[in-house]
């Protein structure tokens, strides 16, 4: 089975007030009729409960590619510290925003410390620049956070820059779109 997920992740490792933030986004999306307010069994993660795709999603760009009528079509909100990377051909390359040196090996080796919640930050081994791990540069979109919005079956081209900006405004942090395709 071909699995597509578009995952929207705020660019902060530890977003406070997860419940309030996630509920605000779900209310907004359901108010736009992009998703149903009630949960159903249309998700792929965990217990499969998700907010099904709504009729309002038909007005999104490339709406003909959306999973209307498919068993897995819903939004699942993840509130666990997680790493989001592409599943195909992920290169594990990263750069320092300060010195512009390649630091991918060291950064990805540090993820055990990040996952354990010991620190949200990574320090560049080349120049000593320290920032939230999301502040480093990645060749392929990936993200690290305790909050994510997983859209099952939704291709990334359905998320316009304007929609991503609206997400960011509501959460107070820039968003990264990670595409997972098996």
C-alpha positions in Angstrom: 0.0 0.0 0.0 1.3 3.5 -0.9 1.4 5.7 2.2 1.6 9.4 2.0 1.7 11.7 5.0 2.2 15.5 5.2 3.4 16.4 8.6 3.3 20.0 9.8 5.6 20.7 12.7 6.3 23.9 14.6 10.0 24.8 14.6 10.5 24.5 18.4 11.5 21.4 20.3 9.4 22.0 23.4 6.2 23.9 22.7 4.5 24.7 26.0 0.7 24.3 26.5 0.3 21.5 23.9 -3.3 20.9 24.6 -4.3 24.5 24.1 -2.3 24.9 21.0 -3.5 21.6 19.4 -7.1 22.4 20.3 -6.9 25.9 18.7 -5.6 24.4 15.5 -8.3 21.7 15.4 -11.0 24.2 16.0 -9.7 26.5 13.3 -9.3 23.7 10.7 -12.8 22.3 11.5 -14.2 25.8 11.3 -12.7 26.0 7.8 -14.3 22.6 7.1 -10.9 21.2 6.2 -11.4 18.5 8.8 -14.3 17.1 10.8 -14.5 18.2 14.4 -15.3 14.7 15.6 -12.8 11.9 15.7 -13.2 8.7 13.6 -11.1 5.7 12.6 -9.4 7.4 9.6 -5.8 7.6 10.9 -2.8 5.4 10.5 -1.0 6.1 13.8 -1.7 4.6 17.2 -5.3 3.8 17.8 -6.3 5.1 14.3 -8.5 7.9 15.6 -8.3 11.1 13.5 -10.2 14.0 12.2 -11.5 13.0 8.8 -11.0 15.2 5.7 -13.7 17.8 5.4 -15.6 19.1 2.4 -13.8 22.4 2.7 -10.6 20.7 1.6 -12.0 20.6 -1.9 -11.0 24.2 -2.3 -7.3 23.6 -1.5 -4.7 23.6 -4.3 -4.5 20.2 -6.0 -7.7 19.0 -4.2 -8.1 16.3 -6.7 -5.1 14.6 -5.1 -6.6 14.5 -1.6 -7.8 11.2 -0.2 -11.6 11.7 -0.3 -13.3 8.4 0.1 -10.1 6.6 1.3 -9.9 4.8 4.6 -6.9 6.8 5.8 -7.6 10.5 5.2 -7.5 12.2 8.6 -5.5 14.6 10.7 -3.8 13.1 13.7 -2.3 15.4 16.4 0.9 14.0 17.9 1.9 15.4 21.3 5.0 13.4 22.0 8.6 14.5 21.5 9.3 13.0 18.0 11.7 13.2 15.1 10.1 13.8 11.6 12.2 12.9 8.6 11.4 11.8 5.0 11.3 8.0 4.8 12.8 7.8 1.3 16.4 8.6 0.6 16.9 10.8 3.7 20.5 12.1 3.5 21.0 13.1 7.2 22.8 16.3 6.1 22.6 19.5 8.1 24.5 22.7 8.3 25.3 25.3 10.9 23.4 28.6 10.2 26.4 30.5 11.7 29.5 29.0 10.0 27.7 27.2 7.2 29.8 24.0 7.8 28.3 20.5 7.4 27.4 19.2 10.8 24.9 16.4 9.9 26.9 13.5 11.4 27.3 15.1 14.8 23.7 16.5 14.8 22.1 13.2 14.0 24.3 11.4 16.5 23.0 13.9 19.2 19.4 12.9 18.7 19.5 10.4 21.6 20.1 13.3 23.9 17.4 15.4 22.2 14.8 12.5 22.4 15.5 12.1 26.1 14.7 15.7 26.6 18.1 16.5 28.1 18.4 19.5 25.8 16.4 21.1 23.0 19.7 22.6 21.6 22.5 21.4 19.5 26.0 23.0 19.5 27.9 23.2 16.3 31.2 21.3 16.7 32.9 23.6 14.2 32.1 27.1 15.6 30.3 26.6 18.9 27.0 28.1 17.7 24.2 26.8 19.9 20.5 26.9 19.0 17.3 24.8 19.1 18.0 21.9 16.9 15.3 23.2 14.5 17.4 26.3 13.9 20.0 24.4 12.0 19.9 24.0 8.2 18.7 20.8 6.5 18.9 19.8 2.9 15.7 18.0 3.2 12.8 19.1 5.4 12.9 17.5 8.8 11.7 18.6 12.2 12.0 17.9 15.9 9.1 18.8 18.3 6.7 17.7 20.9 3.8 18.7 18.6 2.9 17.6 15.0 -0.1 17.6 12.8 0.0 14.4 10.6 -2.3 14.6 7.6 -2.8 11.0 6.4 -3.0 10.7 2.6 -2.6 14.5 2.0 0.1 15.3 -0.5 2.4 18.3 0.3 1.4 20.3 -2.7 -2.1 20.8 -1.0 -0.4 23.0 1.6 0.0 26.5 0.1 2.4 29.0 1.6 -0.6 30.9 2.8 -2.0 27.9 4.7 1.5 27.3 6.3 1.6 31.0 7.3 -1.8 30.7 8.9 -0.7 27.7 10.9 2.4 29.6 12.0 0.3 32.7 13.1 -1.9 30.5 15.2 0.9 28.7 16.9 3.4 31.6 17.1 6.2 29.6 15.5 7.3 28.9 11.9 6.1 25.6 10.5 8.0 23.0 8.6 6.3 20.6 6.2 7.8 17.1 6.2 6.6 14.7 3.5 6.6 11.0 4.2 6.0 8.6 1.3 6.4 4.8 1.4 
